[in-house]
Amino acid sequence: MTQSAHGWRSHYALVMLLFVYTMSYIDRQIMGILVQPIKQEFGVSDTAMGLLTGLAFALFYGVLAIPFGRYADRANRRNFVAYCCAAWSVMTGLCGMATGFWTLALARMGVAVGEAGGGPPSISMIADHYPPQQRGRAMSVYMLGPQIGILLGLTLGGWIAQHHGWRAAFLVMSVPGVLAALLLRFTTIEPRRGIWETAAGAGAAPPTESLGLVLRDLWASRAFVRITLAVLLMIFAGTGIGIWTPAFLVRSHGMTLQGAGAVMGVLGGLAAVTGTLACGWLSDVLAKRDRRWRVGVPLLGCVLSVPLGLAFYLMPATEPWLIGGFAMPRAMGFYVLFGFVTVWWTAPVYAMLAELIVPYRRATAMAVFGLVSTIVGAGFGPLAVGMLSDQLVPHFGNEALRWALAIATGGSYLLGIVAFISVFRAYSQIQPAKAA
């Protein structure tokens, strides 16, 4: 990236926002590697754990994202994101002090409240730091957050839980988040709002408009609605996979918590990091020829994800590969390929949304987008897999989770293909947003 709003300071701000996003994802997804020991200690069902990791979190996260985004469209976004990061990090530490299932649930809701103010303002800031033709790559850097979070959270979280217990994992992982908040607040700059959308290079002052007007305009945008539907399906699948795959590796492939975390974190994390960077670069390059490739890249990712995901979950446990004395299931070969292509929607989607939405509405619109995709996708993804696993126990016994994940993955990505196809025409008819 050679062009940015504030030179090297824009690149530094992007890195700090990536740090914050990584910590939010570690704090959010660490539950995936800790599901099994928490379930055993508190004696709850897969459905209860799915509710805790999904819907209970998503309801607070999604609903509060709108007022937080509305505020961020009129306030200093850098400061707001930093304060929210500090809040959710403290609540993550409190998760490690839970005395029972319900106190843990309350602490997780606190994490959700803090994280509700992180994503939309961050994406709004990135859109003001970088011009439209570079936003795919800029967003791909930011979208490394979940992938690095998986790599570090599952690997370190699994190791800590294996040797020191699941409570220690929460406590240790809360510390870097406080550091990220301090660095963002005191070492980065707030970009000028709308700098790339105005001829003069200055952001337009936010007009006085009601939330109802914003919501009506978003609902009237076929491109926004269809992109939201497609991403809802991606998050539904991705969150269910992230939460339940470690438990699947323990139950169906006989791995330890540390082993499952290491395999998913290192192999899956590196595959997803590479895939995220690839999709951002690819969508920027191809969009210069035809802007509809912003949709084409995510669609291609969905098409490839279906056979690779099903192959991973349905491959029976066989003699594992021995790599440096470490036993790794052969199915992980498919998981690496699946992890590479399943993230191809991330950077192009957020680049499209930044293009379609005027600067003074970006944080609010991203919050609305997050409300729907998070509550339905992230909220019901883990819950649906947990409920389906419980229902399939009489038929498949210990392999019930395997089939639940296969059904959820295959169904979600097949519907995702249909959804992204529907985005093509709607997106091509929309002109990029300009500031008033």
C-alpha positions as a Python dict, from the first residue, in 0.01 Angstrom:
ca = {
    (1, 'M'): (0, 0, 0),
    (2, 'T'): (160, 323, -114),
    (3, 'Q'): (-126, 566, -63),
    (4, 'S'): (-309, 641, 263),
    (5, 'A'): (-471, 934, 437),
    (6, 'H'): (-191, 995, 689),
    (7, 'G'): (110, 809, 552),
    (8, 'W'): (281, 566, 787),
    (9, 'R'): (44, 664, 1066),
    (10, 'S'): (-244, 511, 873),
    (11, 'H'): (-52, 184, 841),
    (12, 'Y'): (33, 192, 1211),
    (13, 'A'): (-331, 259, 1301),
    (14, 'L'): (-434, -39, 1085),
    (15, 'V'): (-190, -261, 1274),
    (16, 'M'): (-324, -139, 1610),
    (17, 'L'): (-683, -198, 1501),
    (18, 'L'): (-575, -546, 1393),
    (19, 'F'): (-427, -600, 1741),
    (20, 'V'): (-754, -494, 1903),
    (21, 'Y'): (-961, -712, 1669),
    (22, 'T'): (-733, -1008, 1735),
    (23, 'M'): (-786, -971, 2109),
    (24, 'S'): (-1162, -944, 2066),
    (25, 'Y'): (-1164, -1266, 1872),
    (26, 'I'): (-940, -1445, 2120),
    (27, 'D'): (-1172, -1336, 2402),
    (28, 'R'): (-1477, -1438, 2200),
    (29, 'Q'): (-1356, -1768, 2057),
    (30, 'I'): (-1148, -1904, 2343),
    (31, 'M'): (-1468, -2072, 2456),
    (32, 'G'): (-1425, -2315, 2165),
    (33, 'I'): (-1124, -2487, 2321),
    (34, 'L'): (-1275, -2466, 2670),
    (35, 'V'): (-1620, -2610, 2595),
    (36, 'Q'): (-1531, -2962, 2704),
    (37, 'P'): (-1378, -2886, 3049),
    (38, 'I'): (-1644, -2623, 3131),
    (39, 'K'): (-1921, -2865, 3034),
    (40, 'Q'): (-1771, -3137, 3251),
    (41, 'E'): (-1718, -2912, 3555),
    (42, 'F'): (-2066, -2756, 3548),
    (43, 'G'): (-2246, -3070, 3423),
    (44, 'V'): (-2443, -2904, 3143),
    (45, 'S'): (-2556, -3024, 2799),
    (46, 'D'): (-2427, -2938, 2450),
    (47, 'T'): (-2740, -2727, 2404),
    (48, 'A'): (-2660, -2521, 2714),
    (49, 'M'): (-2302, -2467, 2595),
    (50, 'G'): (-2430, -2370, 2252),
    (51, 'L'): (-2660, -2115, 2413),
    (52, 'L'): (-2375, -1973, 2622),
    (53, 'T'): (-2128, -1949, 2334),
    (54, 'G'): (-2384, -1836, 2077),
    (55, 'L'): (-2719, -1672, 2139),
    (56, 'A'): (-2653, -1530, 2488),
    (57, 'F'): (-2339, -1359, 2357),
    (58, 'A'): (-2486, -1252, 2025),
    (59, 'L'): (-2799, -1088, 2167),
    (60, 'F'): (-2603, -838, 2374),
    (61, 'Y'): (-2338, -790, 2107),
    (62, 'G'): (-2584, -733, 1824),
    (63, 'V'): (-2841, -513, 1998),
    (64, 'L'): (-2588, -278, 2160),
    (65, 'A'): (-2385, -246, 1837),
    (66, 'I'): (-2646, -9, 1690),
    (67, 'P'): (-2644, 260, 1961),
    (68, 'F'): (-2267, 221, 1988),
    (69, 'G'): (-2228, 259, 1612),
    (70, 'R'): (-2461, 558, 1610),
    (71, 'Y'): (-2248, 722, 1877),
    (72, 'A'): (-1924, 639, 1692),
    (73, 'D'): (-2052, 811, 1376),
    (74, 'R'): (-2051, 1137, 1572),
    (75, 'A'): (-1765, 1090, 1818),
    (76, 'N'): (-1395, 1006, 1828),
    (77, 'R'): (-1388, 647, 1702),
    (78, 'R'): (-1034, 573, 1819),
    (79, 'N'): (-1111, 658, 2182),
    (80, 'F'): (-1438, 469, 2180),
    (81, 'V'): (-1284, 150, 2042),
    (82, 'A'): (-1002, 171, 2297),
    (83, 'Y'): (-1243, 206, 2592),
    (84, 'C'): (-1453, -85, 2467),
    (85, 'C'): (-1141, -302, 2426),
    (86, 'A'): (-1039, -235, 2786),
    (87, 'A'): (-1391, -323, 2905),
    (88, 'W'): (-1421, -657, 2727),
    (89, 'S'): (-1070, -757, 2835),
    (90, 'V'): (-1158, -703, 3202),
    (91, 'M'): (-1477, -906, 3159),
    (92, 'T'): (-1277, -1189, 3000),
    (93, 'G'): (-1067, -1203, 3314),
    (94, 'L'): (-1385, -1223, 3521),
    (95, 'C'): (-1490, -1530, 3320),
    (96, 'G'): (-1199, -1710, 3484),
    (97, 'M'): (-1342, -1625, 3827),
    (98, 'A'): (-1689, -1768, 3760),
    (99, 'T'): (-1828, -1984, 4039),
    (100, 'G'): (-2094, -2155, 3827),
    (101, 'F'): (-2260, -2172, 3487),
    (102, 'W'): (-2475, -1861, 3539),
    (103, 'T'): (-2196, -1641, 3672),
    (104, 'L'): (-1991, -1745, 3368),
    (105, 'A'): (-2288, -1654, 3148),
    (106, 'L'): (-2307, -1307, 3305),
    (107, 'A'): (-1936, -1249, 3249),
    (108, 'R'): (-1969, -1360, 2884),
    (109, 'M'): (-2252, -1111, 2840),
    (110, 'G'): (-2017, -846, 2974),
    (111, 'V'): (-1760, -944, 2710),
    (112, 'A'): (-2033, -908, 2447),
    (113, 'V'): (-2125, -558, 2567),
    (114, 'G'): (-1764, -441, 2531),
    (115, 'E'): (-1708, -604, 2194),
    (116, 'A'): (-2025, -446, 2055),
    (117, 'G'): (-1834, -119, 2026),
    (118, 'G'): (-1526, -256, 1853),
    (119, 'G'): (-1595, -366, 1496),
    (120, 'P'): (-1816, -103, 1326),
    (121, 'P'): (-1610, 202, 1433),
    (122, 'S'): (-1288, 21, 1339),
    (123, 'I'): (-1412, -53, 987),
    (124, 'S'): (-1527, 307, 955),
    (125, 'M'): (-1178, 425, 1054),
    (126, 'I'): (-1007, 197, 801),
    (127, 'A'): (-1234, 325, 523),
    (128, 'D'): (-1115, 678, 605),
    (129, 'H'): (-749, 577, 624),
    (130, 'Y'): (-740, 412, 277),
    (131, 'P'): (-885, 498, -69),
    (132, 'P'): (-1150, 271, -227),
    (133, 'Q'): (-908, 97, -464),
    (134, 'Q'): (-696, -22, -170),
    (135, 'R'): (-970, -112, 76),
    (136, 'G'): (-977, -479, -18),
    (137, 'R'): (-617, -519, 91),
    (138, 'A'): (-661, -293, 395),
    (139, 'M'): (-969, -488, 503),
    (140, 'S'): (-785, -816, 447),
    (141, 'V'): (-518, -703, 694),
    (142, 'Y'): (-786, -610, 949),
    (143, 'M'): (-969, -937, 885),
    (144, 'L'): (-658, -1126, 991),
    (145, 'G'): (-782, -1059, 1344),
    (146, 'P'): (-1011, -1363, 1366),
    (147, 'Q'): (-750, -1586, 1203),
    (148, 'I'): (-464, -1476, 1430),
    (149, 'G'): (-710, -1496, 1718),
    (150, 'I'): (-780, -1859, 1630),
    (151, 'L'): (-410, -1933, 1598),
    (152, 'L'): (-315, -1778, 1931),
    (153, 'G'): (-635, -1839, 2123),
    (154, 'L'): (-670, -2207, 2046),
    (155, 'T'): (-300, -2286, 2065),
    (156, 'L'): (-215, -2093, 2381),
    (157, 'G'): (-562, -2137, 2530),
    (158, 'G'): (-545, -2513, 2484),
    (159, 'W'): (-196, -2531, 2634),
    (160, 'I'): (-292, -2318, 2936),
    (161, 'A'): (-613, -2513, 2992),
    (162, 'Q'): (-429, -2845, 2965),
    (163, 'H'): (-165, -2751, 3223),
    (164, 'H'): (-330, -2489, 3444),
    (165, 'G'): (-706, -2526, 3397),
    (166, 'W'): (-965, -2340, 3192),
    (167, 'R'): (-994, -2052, 3440),
    (168, 'A'): (-627, -1962, 3394),
    (169, 'A'): (-680, -1945, 3018),
    (170, 'F'): (-937, -1667, 3060),
    (171, 'L'): (-722, -1475, 3307),
    (172, 'V'): (-404, -1487, 3100),
    (173, 'M'): (-576, -1396, 2772),
    (174, 'S'): (-736, -1087, 2924),
    (175, 'V'): (-403, -908, 2982),
    (176, 'P'): (-296, -834, 2620),
    (177, 'G'): (-635, -676, 2552),
    (178, 'V'): (-571, -406, 2811),
    (179, 'L'): (-235, -337, 2645),
    (180, 'A'): (-401, -314, 2303),
    (181, 'A'): (-650, -60, 2439),
    (182, 'L'): (-375, 160, 2579),
    (183, 'L'): (-170, 152, 2258),
    (184, 'L'): (-469, 237, 2041),
    (185, 'R'): (-579, 524, 2264),
    (186, 'F'): (-243, 693, 2311),
    (187, 'T'): (-36, 614, 2000),
    (188, 'T'): (-274, 632, 1700),
    (189, 'I'): (-468, 907, 1522),
    (190, 'E'): (-835, 954, 1436),
    (191, 'P'): (-867, 993, 1055),
    (192, 'R'): (-1075, 1264, 898),
    (193, 'R'): (-1424, 1131, 826),
    (194, 'G'): (-1512, 1096, 457),
    (195, 'I'): (-1173, 1215, 330),
    (196, 'W'): (-1180, 997, 17),
    (197, 'E'): (-1542, 1067, -76),
    (198, 'T'): (-1521, 1446, -110),
    (199, 'A'): (-1347, 1645, -379),
    (200, 'A'): (-1197, 1884, -127),
    (201, 'G'): (-1057, 1603, 81),
    (202, 'A'): (-1243, 1693, 401),
    (203, 'G'): (-1509, 1482, 570),
    (204, 'A'): (-1866, 1607, 556),
    (205, 'A'): (-2027, 1701, 885),
    (206, 'P'): (-2278, 1436, 993),
    (207, 'P'): (-2629, 1552, 900),
    (208, 'T'): (-2906, 1541, 1156),
    (209, 'E'): (-3111, 1235, 1063),
    (210, 'S'): (-3314, 982, 1252),
    (211, 'L'): (-3213, 621, 1302),
    (212, 'G'): (-3540, 527, 1134),
    (213, 'L'): (-3432, 702, 814),
    (214, 'V'): (-3101, 517, 815),
    (215, 'L'): (-3276, 184, 868),
    (216, 'R'): (-3529, 254, 589),
    (217, 'D'): (-3250, 340, 345),
    (218, 'L'): (-3055, 26, 434),
    (219, 'W'): (-3365, -190, 395),
    (220, 'A'): (-3431, -29, 55),
    (221, 'S'): (-3079, -119, -61),
    (222, 'R'): (-3106, -460, -225),
    (223, 'A'): (-2728, -490, -231),
    (224, 'F'): (-2698, -427, 144),
    (225, 'V'): (-2979, -669, 231),
    (226, 'R'): (-2846, -949, 12),
    (227, 'I'): (-2487, -907, 128),
    (228, 'T'): (-2611, -922, 487),
    (229, 'L'): (-2802, -1243, 415),
    (230, 'A'): (-2498, -1404, 256),
    (231, 'V'): (-2269, -1308, 544),
    (232, 'L'): (-2527, -1426, 796),
    (233, 'L'): (-2490, -1774, 649),
    (234, 'M'): (-2110, -1752, 650),
    (235, 'I'): (-2103, -1647, 1016),
    (236, 'F'): (-2359, -1914, 1107),
    (237, 'A'): (-2127, -2180, 965),
    (238, 'G'): (-1802, -2021, 1080),
    (239, 'T'): (-1905, -1966, 1441),
    (240, 'G'): (-2047, -2315, 1476),
    (241, 'I'): (-1727, -2458, 1328),
    (242, 'G'): (-1501, -2247, 1549),
    (243, 'I'): (-1682, -2333, 1871),
    (244, 'W'): (-1743, -2704, 1817),
    (245, 'T'): (-1453, -2835, 1605),
    (246, 'P'): (-1210, -2866, 1900),
    (247, 'A'): (-1467, -3078, 2084),
    (248, 'F'): (-1517, -3281, 1763),
    (249, 'L'): (-1143, -3353, 1743),
    (250, 'V'): (-1145, -3463, 2108),
    (251, 'R'): (-1452, -3684, 2075),
    (252, 'S'): (-1411, -3834, 1727),
    (253, 'H'): (-1033, -3836, 1684),
    (254, 'G'): (-924, -3890, 2044),
    (255, 'M'): (-709, -3577, 2067),
    (256, 'T'): (-627, -3392, 2388),
    (257, 'L'): (-736, -3033, 2446),
    (258, 'Q'): (-380, -2916, 2393),
    (259, 'G'): (-346, -3120, 2074),
    (260, 'A'): (-679, -3002, 1930),
    (261, 'G'): (-595, -2642, 2010),
    (262, 'A'): (-249, -2669, 1858),
    (263, 'V'): (-372, -2833, 1537),
    (264, 'M'): (-660, -2592, 1486),
    (265, 'G'): (-462, -2290, 1595),
    (266, 'V'): (-144, -2346, 1395),
    (267, 'L'): (-269, -2525, 1084),
    (268, 'G'): (-615, -2371, 1069),
    (269, 'G'): (-493, -2030, 1173),
    (270, 'L'): (-213, -2016, 917),
    (271, 'A'): (-444, -2141, 642),
    (272, 'A'): (-702, -1876, 728),
    (273, 'V'): (-439, -1599, 747),
    (274, 'T'): (-313, -1692, 401),
    (275, 'G'): (-667, -1717, 265),
    (276, 'T'): (-767, -1379, 407),
    (277, 'L'): (-468, -1201, 255),
    (278, 'A'): (-523, -1383, -74),
    (279, 'C'): (-890, -1284, -103),
    (280, 'G'): (-818, -917, -30),
    (281, 'W'): (-542, -901, -289),
    (282, 'L'): (-737, -1106, -544),
    (283, 'S'): (-1054, -898, -511),
    (284, 'D'): (-861, -570, -549),
    (285, 'V'): (-682, -694, -861),
    (286, 'L'): (-986, -847, -1028),
    (287, 'A'): (-1217, -560, -933),
    (288, 'K'): (-1007, -327, -1150),
    (289, 'R'): (-1132, -528, -1449),
    (290, 'D'): (-1487, -585, -1327),
    (291, 'R'): (-1611, -461, -990),
    (292, 'R'): (-1842, -764, -962),
    (293, 'W'): (-1539, -971, -867),
    (294, 'R'): (-1593, -828, -518),
    (295, 'V'): (-1883, -1077, -517),
    (296, 'G'): (-1716, -1339, -735),
    (297, 'V'): (-1431, -1410, -495),
    (298, 'P'): (-1662, -1488, -197),
    (299, 'L'): (-1882, -1701, -425),
    (300, 'L'): (-1584, -1905, -539),
    (301, 'G'): (-1483, -1954, -176),
    (302, 'C'): (-1829, -2093, -94),
    (303, 'V'): (-1822, -2334, -388),
    (304, 'L'): (-1486, -2477, -282),
    (305, 'S'): (-1581, -2490, 87),
    (306, 'V'): (-1866, -2740, 45),
    (307, 'P'): (-1667, -3051, -63),
    (308, 'L'): (-1365, -2965, 151),
    (309, 'G'): (-1570, -2908, 467),
    (310, 'L'): (-1771, -3226, 422),
    (311, 'A'): (-1454, -3426, 355),
    (312, 'F'): (-1301, -3299, 681),
    (313, 'Y'): (-1598, -3379, 903),
    (314, 'L'): (-1699, -3709, 742),
    (315, 'M'): (-1353, -3866, 701),
    (316, 'P'): (-1339, -4151, 955),
    (317, 'A'): (-1074, -4166, 1222),
    (318, 'T'): (-786, -4370, 1082),
    (319, 'E'): (-422, -4423, 1171),
    (320, 'P'): (-294, -4067, 1225),
    (321, 'W'): (9, -3908, 1068),
    (322, 'L'): (309, -3895, 1301),
    (323, 'I'): (481, -3560, 1253),
    (324, 'G'): (775, -3506, 1485),
    (325, 'G'): (622, -3749, 1732),
    (326, 'F'): (289, -3564, 1721),
    (327, 'A'): (-19, -3763, 1612),
    (328, 'M'): (-234, -3563, 1369),
    (329, 'P'): (-560, -3691, 1216),
    (330, 'R'): (-540, -3740, 839),
    (331, 'A'): (-861, -3541, 804),
    (332, 'M'): (-663, -3227, 892),
    (333, 'G'): (-534, -3220, 534),
    (334, 'F'): (-886, -3129, 423),
    (335, 'Y'): (-919, -2886, 714),
    (336, 'V'): (-619, -2684, 596),
    (337, 'L'): (-765, -2647, 246),
    (338, 'F'): (-1109, -2572, 391),
    (339, 'G'): (-960, -2306, 620),
    (340, 'F'): (-789, -2139, 323),
    (341, 'V'): (-1104, -2092, 111),
    (342, 'T'): (-1375, -2054, 374),
    (343, 'V'): (-1258, -1699, 461),
    (344, 'W'): (-1271, -1565, 105),
    (345, 'W'): (-1584, -1364, 181),
    (346, 'T'): (-1429, -1148, 454),
    (347, 'A'): (-1225, -871, 291),
    (348, 'P'): (-1435, -832, -27),
    (349, 'V'): (-1760, -801, 169),
    (350, 'Y'): (-1637, -522, 396),
    (351, 'A'): (-1477, -343, 101),
    (352, 'M'): (-1816, -356, -74),
    (353, 'L'): (-2001, -222, 229),
    (354, 'A'): (-1753, 63, 275),
    (355, 'E'): (-1808, 150, -90),
    (356, 'L'): (-2189, 140, -71),
    (357, 'I'): (-2239, 340, 250),
    (358, 'V'): (-2176, 713, 290),
    (359, 'P'): (-1904, 800, 545),
    (360, 'Y'): (-2126, 960, 809),
    (361, 'R'): (-2339, 642, 827),
    (362, 'R'): (-2068, 377, 816),
    (363, 'A'): (-2042, 284, 1183),
    (364, 'T'): (-2422, 278, 1221),
    (365, 'A'): (-2470, 73, 904),
    (366, 'M'): (-2196, -171, 1004),
    (367, 'A'): (-2366, -205, 1342),
    (368, 'V'): (-2699, -288, 1176),
    (369, 'F'): (-2515, -534, 954),
    (370, 'G'): (-2353, -680, 1264),
    (371, 'L'): (-2685, -698, 1453),
    (372, 'V'): (-2848, -922, 1195),
    (373, 'S'): (-2545, -1132, 1104),
    (374, 'T'): (-2433, -1175, 1466),
    (375, 'I'): (-2765, -1254, 1633),
    (376, 'V'): (-2882, -1494, 1364),
    (377, 'G'): (-2544, -1619, 1247),
    (378, 'A'): (-2317, -1621, 1552),
    (379, 'G'): (-2612, -1653, 1790),
    (380, 'F'): (-2777, -1956, 1640),
    (381, 'G'): (-2474, -2122, 1476),
    (382, 'P'): (-2324, -2277, 1793),
    (383, 'L'): (-2671, -2331, 1941),
    (384, 'A'): (-2797, -2513, 1631),
    (385, 'V'): (-2493, -2740, 1620),
    (386, 'G'): (-2525, -2816, 1993),
    (387, 'M'): (-2897, -2892, 1969),
    (388, 'L'): (-2850, -3104, 1657),
    (389, 'S'): (-2569, -3295, 1828),
    (390, 'D'): (-2793, -3372, 2126),
    (391, 'Q'): (-3073, -3489, 1893),
    (392, 'L'): (-2840, -3717, 1697),
    (393, 'V'): (-2692, -3893, 2001),
    (394, 'P'): (-2952, -4176, 1994),
    (395, 'H'): (-2857, -4247, 1631),
    (396, 'F'): (-2480, -4186, 1626),
    (397, 'G'): (-2368, -4191, 1988),
    (398, 'N'): (-2026, -4032, 2033),
    (399, 'E'): (-2019, -3946, 1661),
    (400, 'A'): (-2328, -3722, 1686),
    (401, 'L'): (-2122, -3402, 1685),
    (402, 'R'): (-1943, -3513, 1367),
    (403, 'W'): (-2273, -3539, 1179),
    (404, 'A'): (-2412, -3221, 1329),
    (405, 'L'): (-2110, -3024, 1204),
    (406, 'A'): (-2127, -3186, 860),
    (407, 'I'): (-2496, -3102, 819),
    (408, 'A'): (-2455, -2743, 940),
    (409, 'T'): (-2146, -2681, 725),
    (410, 'G'): (-2283, -2831, 404),
    (411, 'G'): (-2622, -2664, 436),
    (412, 'S'): (-2485, -2320, 522),
    (413, 'Y'): (-2237, -2301, 235),
    (414, 'L'): (-2485, -2433, -21),
    (415, 'L'): (-2727, -2158, 82),
    (416, 'G'): (-2435, -1914, 80),
    (417, 'I'): (-2373, -1993, -287),
    (418, 'V'): (-2733, -1903, -368),
    (419, 'A'): (-2710, -1584, -160),
    (420, 'F'): (-2391, -1456, -325),
    (421, 'I'): (-2533, -1528, -671),
    (422, 'S'): (-2828, -1303, -578),
    (423, 'V'): (-2585, -1023, -483),
    (424, 'F'): (-2429, -995, -831),
    (425, 'R'): (-2694, -789, -1008),
    (426, 'A'): (-2787, -577, -707),
    (427, 'Y'): (-2425, -480, -643),
    (428, 'S'): (-2343, -402, -1007),
    (429, 'Q'): (-2634, -154, -1026),
    (430, 'I'): (-2518, 50, -725),
    (431, 'Q'): (-2282, 342, -764),
    (432, 'P'): (-2014, 398, -496),
    (433, 'A'): (-2125, 624, -210),
    (434, 'K'): (-2022, 989, -204),
    (435, 'A'): (-2022, 1213, 96),
    (436, 'A'): (-2278, 1489, 107),
}
